Amino acid sequence: MAYEHLTFDVAERIATVTLNRPDKLNALSDALMGELGRAIDEARVRPDVGAVLLTGAGRAFGAGADISELAGQSAVQGKARAERGQRVFRRFETSPKPTIAAVNGVALGGGCELAMACHLRIASESAKFGQPEVKLGTVPGYGGTQRLPRLVGKGRALQLLLTGETIDAAEAYRIGLVNRVVPAAQLMDVCRVMLATMLAQGPLALAHCIEAVDRGLDMSLDDAIALEASFFGLLSATADKAEGMRAFLEKRPASFSGA
């Protein structure tokens, strides 16, 4: 599948998706958003892809929406654009294959929202994060008001949302917005090693862990642990579970088939 505004490369079962508008700091234009949707859909269905690594070309991860496209939009157009973007980001969040955002530079507005839609975030020491939409007289439109408090708590989220301030990678790690901070030269290697660790596990187990966490956060505890029990039961009947436990008892690495 051909892409104009991003690159899509597969190696060792990892699809590396790189936002490729470096002259615009990888601003999320409508065209790029459309390609992001196609890219995650391709990654989810390709049998040679087991995980997704998302990053940006140049010195930015993503500098937010393309303001030139937003400036003249009506209320109806604005809502429709937000809903389109939310659907794209939700496909990253609900992917049964692990997704990691390798945040190589600024991640502001929609760029920060995109990073938050991935399952994990690894940041370079030079990365910056923020939701500056209030400075433009609006609010985040791609899920930022909902994912940010789920990651860092209500108080810290409101501070970032209401001030529009930008924070560095160290502060993002301190408040729980990112999972790790590493030197820029090590960023991609660290992400690939982490994904390789995940890819050594049972793919059905990975998918059900992701789904259990995603769905369970919006359930009561009783309903959420009931969902977990159902997944535990379903996986008990799989070949992967049999192989994993047999490998453990035989003290050897498991060879999972995804069945």
N, C-alpha and C positions, 0 to 999 in steps of 0.2 A: 504494500500500500504506500503510495507516494504522499509525502508531506512537504509543505512549503515553509511553515513557520516553526517547525520542531524537527528533531531528528529522532529516529527510532532504530535502535541497534540491539541485537540479541546475541549474547555470549554466555555460555555456561549456565543456561536457563534463566538468566536475568535480562529483562528488557530494560535498557537504559533510555529513558525519554528525556530529551534535553530541549527546553524552551530556547528557541533560536532566533530571537530578535534583539541581539546585543546592543544595537544602535538605539533601541527604544527601552533599554533595560528590561527587556522581556515583558513589556506591558501586555496585559491580557486583552488583546483586541478580540472582536467577535470572530474573526477568522481563526485566531490561535485557539480560542475556546472551543470552536468546532473541531479543530484538529485534536485537541486534548481529549475530547469525547471519543473520537475515532480511535485514538491511540490506546486508551484504557480498554475500550471494547475489544480491540485487536489482541491486547495482552491477555485479557481474560479468557479468550477462546483458543489461543494458540497452544497446542500441546507441547511445544518446545519452550514455553515460558512458564516459569514457576513463581516468579516474583518480579516486582517493578521497582526501579530506581529512578527517581524524578529529580532533575536538577536544571540549572540554567546556564546558558552560554555567556561568557564574558564575566563582568564583575557583579552581576545581579542574579538572584534567583528569580524574582519577579517583582516588578515595581508597581503592581496594582493594575487596575483597569486602564484602558486607553481613554483618557479624559476627553479627547477630541470626539469620541463616539458618544460619550455620555452627556456632553454639554447641552445639546439641544433636544434631549429626549423628553417625551411627555410622560405623564403618570402611567398611562397604559403601557407605553414602551419600556419604561423603567421596570415595572413589575415583571413584564415578560422577559426582559434581559436577566433579571435576578433569578427568575425561575429556571431559565435555561442553564445559567451558570451553576445553580444549586444542583440540578440533575447531573451535570458533568462531575462535579466534585463528589456527589454522593456515590457515583460509580467507583471512584477511587476508594472511598471509605468502606464500601460494602464489598470490595473485591475479595473473593475467596483466596486470592494469592497475595502474600504480604507486599505492602507498598512502603517504601522509605523515601522521604524527602531529604536530599542532600543539599542543604541550604548553604550555598557558596558565597552569598553576598546579601544585598538588601532583599527583604521579604516584607513588602508593605502592602496594605490594603488587600486586594485580591490575591497577591502573591503570598501573604501571610495566611489567608484563608485556604489557599491551595495546599500549603504545607500542613496546615492543621487537619485537612481532609485525609492526609496519608496516615498510615498506622503508626509510624515512628518518624521522628525528625532528628537528624544529625546535623549540627551546624559547624561551620568553620569559625575560627576565632574572630574573623572579620565580619561575620554576619550581623545584620540588624533586623529588628522586627518591629512592626507597629500597625495599628489600624487608625489611619489619620482621616477617616471619612468625615468626622465632624468638622474638620477644617475646611471642607468643601460644602458644608451645609447639608450633609446627608449621613446615612448610616451604612455599615457594611451590607452588601447584598448577596453574598455567596456563602452565608452561614456563620460569619464571624461572631455575631452576637450570641450564638448558641454554642459553638464549639469552644470558644475561648474560655467562658466560665466553667465548662465541663473539664477543661484541662488545668486551669490555674486557680479556680475558685471565683466566686462572685465578686468579692471585693477587689482583687487584683485585676480581674477582667474589666470591671467598671472603671477603674483608674485609667487603664489603657484606652478604653473606648471613649471616655468622656474628655480626656485631655488630648488624645491623638498623639501622645508622645511616642518616640522611638526608643527602643531599648537595645542594648548590645547582647551578644551571645551569652556572656557570663550571667547577666540578669535573667535572660530567657531560661537558662538552665536552672538558676536558683528558684524561680517560681514554677518550674515544671513544664514550661512550654516546649522545651527540647529535651531529648533523652541524653545526648552527649554533645560536648564541644571538643573539637580536635583541630590541630593545625591545618591550614588550608591545603598543604601539599599531601596530607594524609586522608582528606575527606572521602574521596571516592573509594580508596582502598578499604577504609574502615567500614563504609557502608556495604561494600561487596562481601567482606568477611562476615558481617552480621547476617546478610541475606543468605550466604552460603551455609551458615549455621542453621538457619531456618529451613533451608531447602534439604538439609539432611534429615529432617523430621518427616513424619507422616503427613502427606498433603491433605488428606481428609481431616486429620486432627487440626492442622493449621486453619483450614477453612471453618471448622466448627468452633474453634476458639474465637476467631474473628466475629462470627455471627453471634455467638453467645454474649460476648461483651457488647457488641453494637446494639442488639435487641434488648439485652437485659438491663442496660442503663435506664431505659424508659419504663421498666416494669417495677412492680412491688418486689421486695426481696423474695417473698414466697413464690411468686410467679417466675421470677428469674432463676431461682434454684430448681424449680420444676423443669424449666427449659434446659438447664444444664443436665439434669438427670436424664432427660429424654435423649440428649446428644450422647451422653455416656452410654446409654443403652444401645443406641443406633450403632455407635462405633464398636461396641463389643461384638457385633456380628460381622465385622469386616475382616478381609484378609490382612489389611495393614495392622490391625490390632493383634492378630494371631502372630504375624511376623515380628512385630515389635517386641512382644513378650517372649517369644521363642528366642529371639536374638539376645535379649537381656539374660535369659537363663543360660544360654550357651556362651555368654560373654564375648559376643562379636557384634560388629556394626549391623544394624538392620538394613534391609534392602526393600524399601517400600514401593508399591506399585500403584497406589492411589485407588485401590479397590477394596 
